[in-house]
Amino acid sequence: MTRLAVDPISALEERGFDIQYLSHAKSILFGEFGEQVHELGAVLSALSLPMTEIIGSGGGETKFTQRTRKSLDARGWKKHNFVVAKSIDGLEREATSHEVDHVRTVPGVGTIGCEIEWNNKDPFFDRDLENFKRLHADGAISVGIIITRGSSLQSKMMELVRRFASERNIVNFASLAAAGVEPTPKQRAHISDRANRAKDPIDFAEAWTSNFVSNKFGAATTHWEKLQARVSRGVGNPCPLLLIGIPASIVVFDNATVEQLDEENSPSE
């Protein structure tokens, strides 16, 4: 296989993506899966996330995640359910299955497994890493890849939501509704309590921003620091891994009305 000259992952890193290779994953990927790395790079370099989709995110899979999945799927990174069976004297005694959302197999070379954890509950990282570890030990995958919210996007989420509130002139629940945002009754009560309390009330927009970010993108969701905490203590080791964090730089502001998704089971990817 001809090795392609440009390193698309380094190009992503220059654009602010968080990138980490573990257990010789870089050598394996560029030595054996050069074309597939470029496929992945093409998908990630084209990512764009309207702020209205962040505000409209709910319990279902976001449009942003759907677009990313479809782009990977179109390049052959398909969902696959690995079934690992053990037998004694030819009789099957047990079987386990491991579903991976994006799998890219190169005949005669090997297989890459990839998971996207955009905004799920952070224990999903443990599931993904342990699945990759078992699949690698069984010879089913050569490398595992996890894509998640990057450190800059997580740290700047409050700033981004404040900008949205400022640009949309969010000053009360009526202006929120005009922008397409309808907080749940519980959220409305919490926002009202902070904005209208007798002692140290805060600006309505700030009360809404704080409530929104803590509910949707809190510390216990899937983002770069939570992923780092897992791998630093050896979760997933020794499976070769490529970890990718999506940066704040992909966020774009538009004038569209927010299409709010169902809140049930939020957060979700």
N, C-alpha and C positions, 0 to 999 in steps of 0.2 A: 504494500500500500504506500502510495506517495505521501510523504509528510508535507502538510500544508504550511506555508511559510509564516503566516501571521498567527499570533497567539490571541484568540478572541477572548479568552478569560482575563488575560492581562489588560486588554482593552477595556473590559468591563470594570476592572479594578481602578483604572485611571479615571473612570467616570463616577467613582464613588461607591461601587458595589463592594460589599465585604466578601472576601475570598479566603478560604482556608483549605489546604490539602492535608490529609492525614494518611499515614501508613503507605507512602509511596504512590498515592493516587495520581499525582501529576505525571510521574513516569509511565504509569500504566495507561492513563488516558491519552497522552500525547504519543506514546510509543505504539499503542495498539488501536486506538479509537479516534484518530485525528479527524476524520470526516464527521464523526458523531459529535465531537466537541464543537466543531464549527456549526453544526445544526443547532446545538444548544445555544451557542453564542449568538446566532442569528435571531433566535426567539427572544432572548433576554435583551439584546441591544435594541430591539424594536418596542420594548415595553413602554406604555404610556398609561398613566392612571389619573383620570379626571377627579378633581376634588369632590365633585358631586357624588361619585361612586363611593368614596370613603364615607361621606356623610350619610349616604343611603344604605350602607351595609347593614345587614340584619342577620337573621339566623340561617339563611340559605347561602349557598356558594355564590360569591360575588361575581359580577360580570367580568371584572378584571381577572379573577382566577379562571373563569370559563374561557376567556380569550386565550390565556396562556396555555391552558390544557389543549384547546383546539389546535393551537399552533404547533405544539409538540406532537400531538396525535397525527397531524398532517404530514409530519416528517418521519413517521414510523415509530414514535415513542408511545406505544399503546399500553393500555391497562392489561395486567396479566395476573392470574392467580397461580402461584407456584404451589404444587402439591408434593410434599416430601413424605414418602412411605418407607417404613422399615419392615423387614420381613425376617423370619427365622425358618430355615430349611424350605424356602420357597413359599411360606405362608405369611401373608401380610398381617402384622400384629398391630400396627398403629400408623396413622397418617396425620400430618398437620398441613395446613394451608396458610399461605402468606400472600395476601393481595398487595400488589404494588401498582400505584396509579399510572406510572410511565416506565415502560421497559423497552430498551433498545438492544436487540440482539444482532450481532454480526456473525454469521456462520463461519465456523472455523477459527474464530477469534475469542469471543466471549460475550458477556451480557452486562449492561448497565441498568441499575435500578434507580429511579428518581421519584422523590415525593415533594409535593408543594404544601407547605404549612404556612399559609398566608396569615390566618387569624383564627387559630384553633386554641383549645385549652392546652397548656404547655406539656402535660403528660404524654401527648401524642408524639413528642420527640422521643420519649423512651420507647414507645412502640415501634417507631420507624427505625431507630438505631438498633434495637434488639432484633428486629426482623432482618435488617441488612447483615448483622453479625451472623445469624443462623444461616441465612441464604449463602453468604460467602463461605462459611465453614462447610456447607454441603456442596459447594462447587456450582451453585446456581447463578451467582453473579460475580463479576470481577471487581466492580466498584459500585458504591452507593452515593447518590447525590441528594442533598436536601436543600430546597430553596425556601427561604422565609423572609420575613420583614427585617430589613437591615437596621443597624444601630442608628444611622442618621435619621431614618424614617421614624423609628420609635421615639427618639429623643426630641424630634421636631414636631411630633403630632399635635401637641398643644398649640404651638406656633401656627401650624397650618390651619387648624380649626378656628383659632382666633382670627386669622386673616379672612377665612370664609365668613365668619360672623360680622366682621367689619365691612367687607365688600357687599354683603347682602343686607346691611343695616339691621341686624338682629337686635331688637330692643325689648321684645315681649313675645308671648306665644303666638300672637296674630302674625307677626313678621316671620316667625319660624314657619308657620303654616303656609304663608305666601311663598316661601322658598321651597316648600314641599316636605318639610320636616314636621312629624307629629310624634312627640315624645309619648311614652306610655304613661298611664296614670301615676305609677310609682315614680317615674322620672320627673313628671310635672311637679309632684309634691315636693320632691327633693330640691328641685331648682327653685321653686317658690319659697321654700323654707330659707334657703341661703340668700335669696335676693330680697326678701321682705322681713327678715328677722330684725328685732329691735336693736340688738347689739351687733355692731360691725357688719351690716349688710354689704353684699358685694354687687357689682354691676350684673344685670341680667345676662348679658352676653357671656361674661366670665363664668357665671353660675352654670349656664348651659354648656359652655365649652368644657369645663372641668367635669361635669356629670357625663357628658358624651364620651370623652376620652377614657375616663375611668371605667365606664360600662363596656365600651367597645374594644379598647386597645390597652387594657390594663397590664400590670406587671406579670400577671399569671397567664398571659396568652403567649402564643408562639412568636418569638422574635429572637434576634441574634444573640443577645446576652443569655437568654434561657438555653439556647442551643449550645453556646460556649460552655455553660455550666455543666452540661451533660458530658460533652466530649473531654473536658478537662479532668473529669473524674473517671474516664475510661469507658463510658457507655458506648457500645458499638465497636470497641477495639477487639480484634485487630483488623476489622474490615477496612479496606482503603476507602476513604471518603473525600468528596468534594462538597464543601459547605458554601452556600451563596446567600448573601443578604441583599435584598433589594433596597436601593437608596431613596432618600427624599427627592432627589433630582428628577425622578420620573413623574412626579406629581405635576399636573397642569390644572390651571384654574379656567373655568369656562362660565358661561351665563345660563347654562341649562338648569331646568327645574330638577330638584332631587327626586329620584324615583326610589322611594323608601321600601326596602325589602322587609319581609316578615321578621318580627323580633324573636320568634320562638327559637329556643335552643341557642341563642347567641351567647358567646362568639362562635363563629364557625369559619372555615376557610372559604 
